[in-house]
Amino acid sequence: MRNPTRSIFIVVAAALLQSCTSPFDGTICTDQFVYGLNVTVLDSITLSPPAKATLLARSGAFADSVGPRAPFPLSNGGPPMLILSTAGERAGVYDITVKAPGYRDWTKNAVTVTADVCHVNPVPVTAKLQQ
């Protein structure tokens, strides 16, 4: 006599396995969370970062802001950097604005963030602010 519990277990296990691997193309993705926009903020003359800055990114109805953030020191002893990141795992075409006290707003439109099978492809942007 067949064991009905065992048969049910096998059917459920096969369904779960199929849902986890189908369609399987051999791609293995990491658990890393990737930001699509990485904006380095600098003074246009001194090339040093401002004391703090804020980033606003818009893509259609989506909007995200980061900051205000201050520069962070580099572990290698280099000059401090101010990098504002957003569009985490979100492809799209973005209009970005950087604001910092004592500087004019900096804007760049139509920055395209693409994605592959696993993650977005990061886009580095440098915002050189003018006082």
N, C-alpha and C positions, 0 to 999 in steps of 0.2 A: 504494500500500500504506500502511496506517495504521501510525503509530509507537506500539507498545504502551506504551512508557515514558511517552510524552506523555499517553496516555489514563489510565494509572494515576495520574500526577501530577495531572491534572485532577480525577479522582474523589476523591483524597485531599485536595486543596486545597478542594474543595467541601464535603467532610465536616467539615474543620476549621473552615471559615468558618461553616457551619451550627451547629456546637457552640459557637462563640464568641458568636453573636448570637441564638440561639433559646432561649427565647422573647424577642423584642425588643419592648419597649414604649416605647422612647425615653428611658428613664431612664439618666442618666449618673451613676455614683457616683464619689466621690473616694477616694483611697487613705488618707485621714485615719483614724487609729485613735481612736475616740470612747469615752470612759469613761462608763458609765451612772450611776455615783454619784460625786458631787463634794462632799465633806464639809468645810465650813469649821469649824475648831475654835477656840473662844473661851472665855475665862474669863467666867462668867455675870455677874460684877460689873464688872470692868475692861474687858471686851470686847477684851482683848488676847489673843494666842495663848499657850498654855502653852509651856514650853521645848522640849517634844517630846511627841508623841502617836502612838498606834498605832490602826489601824482594822481591825476584823474584820467581814466581811460573809458572810452565809450565805443560800443559796437552795436549799432541799432538800438534796441530798447535796453540792452545790458549796459550797466555802468558800474565801475569799481573805483575806489580811491584807496590810496596808501599814504600814510603819514599823518601828521608831520614826523619825519624821521631825521635823526642827526647822523653825521658821518660815523663810520666805524673804523677802528685802527686795523691795519693789516698785521697778520702774525709774523710776517717777514721783516717788520720794522719800517716798511715803506709808508708813504703819506696816507692819511685817512682817505677812505672812499665813501661815496654816497651813491648806492645803487638801490633803486626802487623797483620792485618786481610785482607784476600782476598778470592777469589773464591765465591763471593756473589751469592747465589742461583744457583751455578753451580757445579753439581756433576762431578766427574772424578778422574783419578789417576794422582797425581801431583809429580813433582820433584821440591823441594824448595831449594833455596839458600838464606842465610842471609849474608850481607856484613856490616861491621862496621869499621871505621878508627881505625888502631892500632891492628886489630884482623885478624886472618886467616878466609877465607870464610868458612862458615858452610853449609853443604849440607845434605839433607835427600831425598832419592828417594822413589818412589812408595807409596806415602801417599794417601790413598783412602778416598774420600769424597762421601758418599752415600746420597740419598734423600728419603723422604717419599712422601706422596700425596701432601703435602703443601710446604715443605721447605727442604733445605739440612740439614744434621745432622752434626753439627759443630765438627771439629776434633781439639782438643788442642794439640799443639806441643811445646816443650821447646827446644830452641836452646842455648846450653851452649858454648859460644865462647872462643877460646883460643888465647892468645896474641902471 
